[in-house]
Amino acid sequence: MKSDAEIRTEGMRLLIKYMDNLDAERFITLIQRDRMDYTEWRQRLFEGMSGREISKQAMEFAEEDRQG
């Protein structure tokens, strides 16, 4: 099991990988300020989408990321 510090470090690394530093910090601030239920938000993120649709979105995102 990972420690809280390891999870925080890995989470920030992933956010910064896909966002710049400022946007990653802003994302964290928004989550903390809104006191949103992150788990519920994640569950609803792909609500009503088929596995094929989710896969297509993921592949498009990966392609955009590769192209910069």
PDB file of N, CA, C and O in Angstrom:
ATOM      1  N   MET A   1       0.841  -1.174   0.000  1.00  0.00           N
ATOM      2  CA  MET A   1       0.000   0.000   0.000  1.00  0.00           C
ATOM      3  C   MET A   1       0.890   1.243   0.000  1.00  0.00           C
ATOM      4  O   MET A   1       1.859   1.330   0.754  1.00  0.00           O
ATOM      5  N   LYS A   2       0.544   2.192  -0.853  1.00  0.00           N
ATOM      6  CA  LYS A   2       1.323   3.427  -0.954  1.00  0.00           C
ATOM      7  C   LYS A   2       0.992   4.362   0.205  1.00  0.00           C
ATOM      8  O   LYS A   2      -0.129   4.380   0.713  1.00  0.00           O
ATOM      9  N   SER A   3       1.984   5.127   0.603  1.00  0.00           N
ATOM     10  CA  SER A   3       1.763   6.124   1.652  1.00  0.00           C
ATOM     11  C   SER A   3       1.036   7.333   1.053  1.00  0.00           C
ATOM     12  O   SER A   3       0.987   7.497  -0.166  1.00  0.00           O
ATOM     13  N   ASP A   4       0.479   8.167   1.917  1.00  0.00           N
ATOM     14  CA  ASP A   4      -0.185   9.387   1.456  1.00  0.00           C
ATOM     15  C   ASP A   4       0.784  10.270   0.676  1.00  0.00           C
ATOM     16  O   ASP A   4       0.419  10.853  -0.344  1.00  0.00           O
ATOM     17  N   ALA A   5       2.008  10.364   1.156  1.00  0.00           N
ATOM     18  CA  ALA A   5       3.014  11.191   0.478  1.00  0.00           C
ATOM     19  C   ALA A   5       3.305  10.661  -0.923  1.00  0.00           C
ATOM     20  O   ALA A   5       3.447  11.440  -1.866  1.00  0.00           O
ATOM     21  N   GLU A   6       3.393   9.343  -1.062  1.00  0.00           N
ATOM     22  CA  GLU A   6       3.643   8.751  -2.382  1.00  0.00           C
ATOM     23  C   GLU A   6       2.482   9.026  -3.332  1.00  0.00           C
ATOM     24  O   GLU A   6       2.695   9.329  -4.506  1.00  0.00           O
ATOM     25  N   ILE A   7       1.268   8.923  -2.832  1.00  0.00           N
ATOM     26  CA  ILE A   7       0.093   9.173  -3.667  1.00  0.00           C
ATOM     27  C   ILE A   7       0.045  10.636  -4.098  1.00  0.00           C
ATOM     28  O   ILE A   7      -0.235  10.931  -5.259  1.00  0.00           O
ATOM     29  N   ARG A   8       0.319  11.557  -3.165  1.00  0.00           N
ATOM     30  CA  ARG A   8       0.340  12.989  -3.510  1.00  0.00           C
ATOM     31  C   ARG A   8       1.403  13.275  -4.563  1.00  0.00           C
ATOM     32  O   ARG A   8       1.148  13.997  -5.527  1.00  0.00           O
ATOM     33  N   THR A   9       2.581  12.714  -4.382  1.00  0.00           N
ATOM     34  CA  THR A   9       3.675  12.942  -5.328  1.00  0.00           C
ATOM     35  C   THR A   9       3.328  12.397  -6.705  1.00  0.00           C
ATOM     36  O   THR A   9       3.529  13.078  -7.710  1.00  0.00           O
ATOM     37  N   GLU A  10       2.813  11.185  -6.759  1.00  0.00           N
ATOM     38  CA  GLU A  10       2.442  10.580  -8.038  1.00  0.00           C
ATOM     39  C   GLU A  10       1.309  11.358  -8.700  1.00  0.00           C
ATOM     40  O   GLU A  10       1.321  11.563  -9.914  1.00  0.00           O
ATOM     41  N   GLY A  11       0.333  11.792  -7.908  1.00  0.00           N
ATOM     42  CA  GLY A  11      -0.778  12.577  -8.452  1.00  0.00           C
ATOM     43  C   GLY A  11      -0.306  13.884  -9.065  1.00  0.00           C
ATOM     44  O   GLY A  11      -0.730  14.241 -10.165  1.00  0.00           O
ATOM     45  N   MET A  12       0.564  14.599  -8.371  1.00  0.00           N
ATOM     46  CA  MET A  12       1.091  15.852  -8.917  1.00  0.00           C
ATOM     47  C   MET A  12       1.910  15.603 -10.173  1.00  0.00           C
ATOM     48  O   MET A  12       1.829  16.364 -11.138  1.00  0.00           O
ATOM     49  N   ARG A  13       2.701  14.533 -10.157  1.00  0.00           N
ATOM     50  CA  ARG A  13       3.512  14.206 -11.338  1.00  0.00           C
ATOM     51  C   ARG A  13       2.611  13.977 -12.550  1.00  0.00           C
ATOM     52  O   ARG A  13       2.912  14.451 -13.645  1.00  0.00           O
ATOM     53  N   LEU A  14       1.510  13.254 -12.358  1.00  0.00           N
ATOM     54  CA  LEU A  14       0.595  12.979 -13.461  1.00  0.00           C
ATOM     55  C   LEU A  14      -0.128  14.238 -13.923  1.00  0.00           C
ATOM     56  O   LEU A  14      -0.286  14.461 -15.123  1.00  0.00           O
ATOM     57  N   LEU A  15      -0.566  15.062 -12.976  1.00  0.00           N
ATOM     58  CA  LEU A  15      -1.222  16.313 -13.362  1.00  0.00           C
ATOM     59  C   LEU A  15      -0.284  17.187 -14.179  1.00  0.00           C
ATOM     60  O   LEU A  15      -0.673  17.727 -15.215  1.00  0.00           O
ATOM     61  N   ILE A  16       0.944  17.324 -13.714  1.00  0.00           N
ATOM     62  CA  ILE A  16       1.906  18.183 -14.404  1.00  0.00           C
ATOM     63  C   ILE A  16       2.299  17.592 -15.754  1.00  0.00           C
ATOM     64  O   ILE A  16       2.632  18.331 -16.681  1.00  0.00           O
ATOM     65  N   LYS A  17       2.264  16.271 -15.872  1.00  0.00           N
ATOM     66  CA  LYS A  17       2.574  15.630 -17.157  1.00  0.00           C
ATOM     67  C   LYS A  17       1.564  16.046 -18.225  1.00  0.00           C
ATOM     68  O   LYS A  17       1.933  16.253 -19.382  1.00  0.00           O
ATOM     69  N   TYR A  18       0.290  16.170 -17.840  1.00  0.00           N
ATOM     70  CA  TYR A  18      -0.761  16.466 -18.808  1.00  0.00           C
ATOM     71  C   TYR A  18      -1.239  17.914 -18.758  1.00  0.00           C
ATOM     72  O   TYR A  18      -2.013  18.341 -19.615  1.00  0.00           O
ATOM     73  N   MET A  19      -0.788  18.665 -17.768  1.00  0.00           N
ATOM     74  CA  MET A  19      -1.134  20.084 -17.641  1.00  0.00           C
ATOM     75  C   MET A  19       0.158  20.816 -17.285  1.00  0.00           C
ATOM     76  O   MET A  19       1.121  20.203 -16.825  1.00  0.00           O
ATOM     77  N   ASP A  20       0.171  22.125 -17.501  1.00  0.00           N
ATOM     78  CA  ASP A  20       1.343  22.839 -17.005  1.00  0.00           C
ATOM     79  C   ASP A  20       1.200  23.025 -15.494  1.00  0.00           C
ATOM     80  O   ASP A  20       0.138  22.759 -14.931  1.00  0.00           O
ATOM     81  N   ASN A  21       2.261  23.477 -14.846  1.00  0.00           N
ATOM     82  CA  ASN A  21       2.263  23.600 -13.380  1.00  0.00           C
ATOM     83  C   ASN A  21       1.108  24.452 -12.866  1.00  0.00           C
ATOM     84  O   ASN A  21       0.440  24.083 -11.900  1.00  0.00           O
ATOM     85  N   LEU A  22       0.875  25.582 -13.510  1.00  0.00           N
ATOM     86  CA  LEU A  22      -0.164  26.499 -13.055  1.00  0.00           C
ATOM     87  C   LEU A  22      -1.546  25.852 -13.133  1.00  0.00           C
ATOM     88  O   LEU A  22      -2.326  25.948 -12.185  1.00  0.00           O
ATOM     89  N   ASP A  23      -1.855  25.193 -14.252  1.00  0.00           N
ATOM     90  CA  ASP A  23      -3.158  24.541 -14.394  1.00  0.00           C
ATOM     91  C   ASP A  23      -3.322  23.391 -13.406  1.00  0.00           C
ATOM     92  O   ASP A  23      -4.419  23.173 -12.894  1.00  0.00           O
ATOM     93  N   ALA A  24      -2.256  22.659 -13.134  1.00  0.00           N
ATOM     94  CA  ALA A  24      -2.322  21.560 -12.163  1.00  0.00           C
ATOM     95  C   ALA A  24      -2.633  22.106 -10.772  1.00  0.00           C
ATOM     96  O   ALA A  24      -3.475  21.554 -10.063  1.00  0.00           O
ATOM     97  N   GLU A  25      -1.965  23.176 -10.383  1.00  0.00           N
ATOM     98  CA  GLU A  25      -2.225  23.781  -9.077  1.00  0.00           C
ATOM     99  C   GLU A  25      -3.629  24.367  -9.020  1.00  0.00           C
ATOM    100  O   GLU A  25      -4.303  24.287  -7.993  1.00  0.00           O
ATOM    101  N   ARG A  26      -4.061  24.950 -10.117  1.00  0.00           N
ATOM    102  CA  ARG A  26      -5.418  25.513 -10.176  1.00  0.00           C
ATOM    103  C   ARG A  26      -6.462  24.409 -10.038  1.00  0.00           C
ATOM    104  O   ARG A  26      -7.463  24.592  -9.345  1.00  0.00           O
ATOM    105  N   PHE A  27      -6.242  23.263 -10.687  1.00  0.00           N
ATOM    106  CA  PHE A  27      -7.146  22.118 -10.583  1.00  0.00           C
ATOM    107  C   PHE A  27      -7.288  21.693  -9.124  1.00  0.00           C
ATOM    108  O   PHE A  27      -8.401  21.473  -8.646  1.00  0.00           O
ATOM    109  N   ILE A  28      -6.183  21.580  -8.429  1.00  0.00           N
ATOM    110  CA  ILE A  28      -6.218  21.175  -7.016  1.00  0.00           C
ATOM    111  C   ILE A  28      -6.965  22.211  -6.187  1.00  0.00           C
ATOM    112  O   ILE A  28      -7.766  21.853  -5.323  1.00  0.00           O
ATOM    113  N   THR A  29      -6.710  23.488  -6.443  1.00  0.00           N
ATOM    114  CA  THR A  29      -7.400  24.551  -5.717  1.00  0.00           C
ATOM    115  C   THR A  29      -8.902  24.489  -5.958  1.00  0.00           C
ATOM    116  O   THR A  29      -9.687  24.655  -5.025  1.00  0.00           O
ATOM    117  N   LEU A  30      -9.306  24.251  -7.200  1.00  0.00           N
ATOM    118  CA  LEU A  30     -10.734  24.164  -7.517  1.00  0.00           C
ATOM    119  C   LEU A  30     -11.400  23.007  -6.788  1.00  0.00           C
ATOM    120  O   LEU A  30     -12.509  23.152  -6.274  1.00  0.00           O
ATOM    121  N   ILE A  31     -10.738  21.872  -6.740  1.00  0.00           N
ATOM    122  CA  ILE A  31     -11.304  20.711  -6.045  1.00  0.00           C
ATOM    123  C   ILE A  31     -11.442  21.007  -4.556  1.00  0.00           C
ATOM    124  O   ILE A  31     -12.464  20.683  -3.952  1.00  0.00           O
ATOM    125  N   GLN A  32     -10.435  21.612  -3.967  1.00  0.00           N
ATOM    126  CA  GLN A  32     -10.484  21.911  -2.534  1.00  0.00           C
ATOM    127  C   GLN A  32     -11.523  22.981  -2.224  1.00  0.00           C
ATOM    128  O   GLN A  32     -12.250  22.873  -1.236  1.00  0.00           O
ATOM    129  N   ARG A  33     -11.596  23.999  -3.050  1.00  0.00           N
ATOM    130  CA  ARG A  33     -12.514  25.112  -2.806  1.00  0.00           C
ATOM    131  C   ARG A  33     -13.965  24.673  -2.951  1.00  0.00           C
ATOM    132  O   ARG A  33     -14.814  25.049  -2.143  1.00  0.00           O
ATOM    133  N   ASP A  34     -14.248  23.884  -3.973  1.00  0.00           N
ATOM    134  CA  ASP A  34     -15.622  23.475  -4.245  1.00  0.00           C
ATOM    135  C   ASP A  34     -16.105  22.380  -3.307  1.00  0.00           C
ATOM    136  O   ASP A  34     -17.302  22.100  -3.242  1.00  0.00           O
ATOM    137  N   ARG A  35     -15.191  21.766  -2.588  1.00  0.00           N
ATOM    138  CA  ARG A  35     -15.524  20.649  -1.706  1.00  0.00           C
ATOM    139  C   ARG A  35     -16.365  19.607  -2.438  1.00  0.00           C
ATOM    140  O   ARG A  35     -17.296  19.017  -1.890  1.00  0.00           O
ATOM    141  N   MET A  36     -15.998  19.413  -3.688  1.00  0.00           N
ATOM    142  CA  MET A  36     -16.721  18.450  -4.518  1.00  0.00           C
ATOM    143  C   MET A  36     -16.389  17.023  -4.111  1.00  0.00           C
ATOM    144  O   MET A  36     -15.348  16.760  -3.509  1.00  0.00           O
ATOM    145  N   ASP A  37     -17.270  16.126  -4.440  1.00  0.00           N
ATOM    146  CA  ASP A  37     -17.048  14.705  -4.206  1.00  0.00           C
ATOM    147  C   ASP A  37     -16.326  14.160  -5.433  1.00  0.00           C
ATOM    148  O   ASP A  37     -16.955  13.819  -6.434  1.00  0.00           O
ATOM    149  N   TYR A  38     -15.003  14.083  -5.348  1.00  0.00           N
ATOM    150  CA  TYR A  38     -14.188  13.676  -6.489  1.00  0.00           C
ATOM    151  C   TYR A  38     -14.563  12.285  -6.972  1.00  0.00           C
ATOM    152  O   TYR A  38     -14.571  12.033  -8.177  1.00  0.00           O
ATOM    153  N   THR A  39     -14.876  11.377  -6.052  1.00  0.00           N
ATOM    154  CA  THR A  39     -15.240  10.009  -6.438  1.00  0.00           C
ATOM    155  C   THR A  39     -16.520  10.016  -7.259  1.00  0.00           C
ATOM    156  O   THR A  39     -16.603   9.345  -8.287  1.00  0.00           O
ATOM    157  N   GLU A  40     -17.507  10.766  -6.815  1.00  0.00           N
ATOM    158  CA  GLU A  40     -18.769  10.848  -7.564  1.00  0.00           C
ATOM    159  C   GLU A  40     -18.535  11.477  -8.938  1.00  0.00           C
ATOM    160  O   GLU A  40     -19.089  11.019  -9.937  1.00  0.00           O
ATOM    161  N   TRP A  41     -17.710  12.531  -8.984  1.00  0.00           N
ATOM    162  CA  TRP A  41     -17.400  13.187 -10.252  1.00  0.00           C
ATOM    163  C   TRP A  41     -16.772  12.199 -11.229  1.00  0.00           C
ATOM    164  O   TRP A  41     -17.134  12.169 -12.405  1.00  0.00           O
ATOM    165  N   ARG A  42     -15.826  11.385 -10.740  1.00  0.00           N
ATOM    166  CA  ARG A  42     -15.160  10.400 -11.596  1.00  0.00           C
ATOM    167  C   ARG A  42     -16.150   9.351 -12.092  1.00  0.00           C
ATOM    168  O   ARG A  42     -16.074   8.918 -13.242  1.00  0.00           O
ATOM    169  N   GLN A  43     -17.080   8.940 -11.226  1.00  0.00           N
ATOM    170  CA  GLN A  43     -18.057   7.936 -11.619  1.00  0.00           C
ATOM    171  C   GLN A  43     -18.981   8.470 -12.707  1.00  0.00           C
ATOM    172  O   GLN A  43     -19.415   7.719 -13.581  1.00  0.00           O
ATOM    173  N   ARG A  44     -19.279   9.754 -12.654  1.00  0.00           N
ATOM    174  CA  ARG A  44     -20.188  10.353 -13.639  1.00  0.00           C
ATOM    175  C   ARG A  44     -19.477  10.793 -14.917  1.00  0.00           C
ATOM    176  O   ARG A  44     -20.130  11.110 -15.912  1.00  0.00           O
ATOM    177  N   LEU A  45     -18.173  10.814 -14.898  1.00  0.00           N
ATOM    178  CA  LEU A  45     -17.396  11.320 -16.027  1.00  0.00           C
ATOM    179  C   LEU A  45     -17.738  10.603 -17.331  1.00  0.00           C
ATOM    180  O   LEU A  45     -17.846  11.240 -18.379  1.00  0.00           O
ATOM    181  N   PHE A  46     -17.906   9.303 -17.274  1.00  0.00           N
ATOM    182  CA  PHE A  46     -18.181   8.513 -18.477  1.00  0.00           C
ATOM    183  C   PHE A  46     -19.587   7.916 -18.464  1.00  0.00           C
ATOM    184  O   PHE A  46     -19.872   6.969 -19.197  1.00  0.00           O
ATOM    185  N   GLU A  47     -20.455   8.467 -17.636  1.00  0.00           N
ATOM    186  CA  GLU A  47     -21.817   7.965 -17.503  1.00  0.00           C
ATOM    187  C   GLU A  47     -22.528   7.982 -18.860  1.00  0.00           C
ATOM    188  O   GLU A  47     -22.509   8.986 -19.572  1.00  0.00           O
ATOM    189  N   GLY A  48     -23.144   6.872 -19.196  1.00  0.00           N
ATOM    190  CA  GLY A  48     -23.895   6.774 -20.439  1.00  0.00           C
ATOM    191  C   GLY A  48     -23.049   6.490 -21.667  1.00  0.00           C
ATOM    192  O   GLY A  48     -23.582   6.392 -22.772  1.00  0.00           O
ATOM    193  N   MET A  49     -21.743   6.355 -21.494  1.00  0.00           N
ATOM    194  CA  MET A  49     -20.863   6.077 -22.631  1.00  0.00           C
ATOM    195  C   MET A  49     -20.535   4.595 -22.666  1.00  0.00           C
ATOM    196  O   MET A  49     -20.379   3.951 -21.628  1.00  0.00           O
ATOM    197  N   SER A  50     -20.433   4.070 -23.866  1.00  0.00           N
ATOM    198  CA  SER A  50     -20.034   2.670 -24.020  1.00  0.00           C
ATOM    199  C   SER A  50     -18.519   2.561 -23.855  1.00  0.00           C
ATOM    200  O   SER A  50     -17.799   3.559 -23.913  1.00  0.00           O
ATOM    201  N   GLY A  51     -18.060   1.353 -23.654  1.00  0.00           N
ATOM    202  CA  GLY A  51     -16.623   1.116 -23.575  1.00  0.00           C
ATOM    203  C   GLY A  51     -15.918   1.561 -24.839  1.00  0.00           C
ATOM    204  O   GLY A  51     -14.804   2.083 -24.789  1.00  0.00           O
ATOM    205  N   ARG A  52     -16.560   1.356 -25.961  1.00  0.00           N
ATOM    206  CA  ARG A  52     -15.988   1.754 -27.249  1.00  0.00           C
ATOM    207  C   ARG A  52     -15.827   3.280 -27.325  1.00  0.00           C
ATOM    208  O   ARG A  52     -14.812   3.778 -27.809  1.00  0.00           O
ATOM    209  N   GLU A  53     -16.836   4.012 -26.844  1.00  0.00           N
ATOM    210  CA  GLU A  53     -16.761   5.476 -26.858  1.00  0.00           C
ATOM    211  C   GLU A  53     -15.658   5.984 -25.931  1.00  0.00           C
ATOM    212  O   GLU A  53     -14.924   6.910 -26.277  1.00  0.00           O
ATOM    213  N   ILE A  54     -15.550   5.379 -24.768  1.00  0.00           N
ATOM    214  CA  ILE A  54     -14.497   5.767 -23.821  1.00  0.00           C
ATOM    215  C   ILE A  54     -13.129   5.490 -24.424  1.00  0.00           C
ATOM    216  O   ILE A  54     -12.219   6.313 -24.321  1.00  0.00           O
ATOM    217  N   SER A  55     -12.988   4.327 -25.052  1.00  0.00           N
ATOM    218  CA  SER A  55     -11.721   3.959 -25.685  1.00  0.00           C
ATOM    219  C   SER A  55     -11.364   4.942 -26.796  1.00  0.00           C
ATOM    220  O   SER A  55     -10.210   5.352 -26.922  1.00  0.00           O
ATOM    221  N   LYS A  56     -12.356   5.318 -27.599  1.00  0.00           N
ATOM    222  CA  LYS A  56     -12.123   6.262 -28.695  1.00  0.00           C
ATOM    223  C   LYS A  56     -11.625   7.595 -28.142  1.00  0.00           C
ATOM    224  O   LYS A  56     -10.675   8.175 -28.669  1.00  0.00           O
ATOM    225  N   GLN A  57     -12.268   8.080 -27.079  1.00  0.00           N
ATOM    226  CA  GLN A  57     -11.824   9.338 -26.469  1.00  0.00           C
ATOM    227  C   GLN A  57     -10.399   9.226 -25.940  1.00  0.00           C
ATOM    228  O   GLN A  57      -9.596  10.144 -26.104  1.00  0.00           O
ATOM    229  N   ALA A  58     -10.091   8.107 -25.311  1.00  0.00           N
ATOM    230  CA  ALA A  58      -8.747   7.901 -24.765  1.00  0.00           C
ATOM    231  C   ALA A  58      -7.709   7.882 -25.881  1.00  0.00           C
ATOM    232  O   ALA A  58      -6.638   8.473 -25.742  1.00  0.00           O
ATOM    233  N   MET A  59      -8.017   7.211 -26.984  1.00  0.00           N
ATOM    234  CA  MET A  59      -7.075   7.155 -28.111  1.00  0.00           C
ATOM    235  C   MET A  59      -6.882   8.537 -28.725  1.00  0.00           C
ATOM    236  O   MET A  59      -5.765   8.899 -29.092  1.00  0.00           O
ATOM    237  N   GLU A  60      -7.964   9.315 -28.841  1.00  0.00           N
ATOM    238  CA  GLU A  60      -7.850  10.673 -29.376  1.00  0.00           C
ATOM    239  C   GLU A  60      -7.001  11.552 -28.456  1.00  0.00           C
ATOM    240  O   GLU A  60      -6.179  12.339 -28.924  1.00  0.00           O
ATOM    241  N   PHE A  61      -7.207  11.409 -27.146  1.00  0.00           N
ATOM    242  CA  PHE A  61      -6.419  12.173 -26.184  1.00  0.00           C
ATOM    243  C   PHE A  61      -4.942  11.803 -26.288  1.00  0.00           C
ATOM    244  O   PHE A  61      -4.076  12.677 -26.278  1.00  0.00           O
ATOM    245  N   ALA A  62      -4.660  10.510 -26.388  1.00  0.00           N
ATOM    246  CA  ALA A  62      -3.271  10.053 -26.487  1.00  0.00           C
ATOM    247  C   ALA A  62      -2.616  10.587 -27.756  1.00  0.00           C
ATOM    248  O   ALA A  62      -1.450  10.979 -27.736  1.00  0.00           O
ATOM    249  N   GLU A  63      -3.354  10.604 -28.849  1.00  0.00           N
ATOM    250  CA  GLU A  63      -2.816  11.109 -30.113  1.00  0.00           C
ATOM    251  C   GLU A  63      -2.519  12.604 -30.003  1.00  0.00           C
ATOM    252  O   GLU A  63      -1.469  13.061 -30.455  1.00  0.00           O
ATOM    253  N   GLU A  64      -3.430  13.364 -29.409  1.00  0.00           N
ATOM    254  CA  GLU A  64      -3.203  14.800 -29.215  1.00  0.00           C
ATOM    255  C   GLU A  64      -1.978  15.036 -28.341  1.00  0.00           C
ATOM    256  O   GLU A  64      -1.189  15.947 -28.593  1.00  0.00           O
ATOM    257  N   ASP A  65      -1.828  14.204 -27.309  1.00  0.00           N
ATOM    258  CA  ASP A  65      -0.692  14.337 -26.400  1.00  0.00           C
ATOM    259  C   ASP A  65       0.622  14.055 -27.125  1.00  0.00           C
ATOM    260  O   ASP A  65       1.620  14.736 -26.889  1.00  0.00           O
ATOM    261  N   ARG A  66       0.627  13.060 -28.000  1.00  0.00           N
ATOM    262  CA  ARG A  66       1.842  12.730 -28.760  1.00  0.00           C
ATOM    263  C   ARG A  66       2.226  13.863 -29.706  1.00  0.00           C
ATOM    264  O   ARG A  66       3.408  14.128 -29.924  1.00  0.00           O
ATOM    265  N   GLN A  67       1.220  14.525 -30.264  1.00  0.00           N
ATOM    266  CA  GLN A  67       1.481  15.597 -31.220  1.00  0.00           C
ATOM    267  C   GLN A  67       1.867  16.907 -30.535  1.00  0.00           C
ATOM    268  O   GLN A  67       2.337  17.846 -31.177  1.00  0.00           O
ATOM    269  N   GLY A  68       1.660  16.949 -29.235  1.00  0.00           N
ATOM    270  CA  GLY A  68       2.071  18.134 -28.470  1.00  0.00           C
ATOM    271  C   GLY A  68       1.014  19.116 -28.410  1.00  0.00           C
ATOM    272  O   GLY A  68       1.188  20.174 -27.806  1.00  0.00           O
TER     273      GLY A  68
END
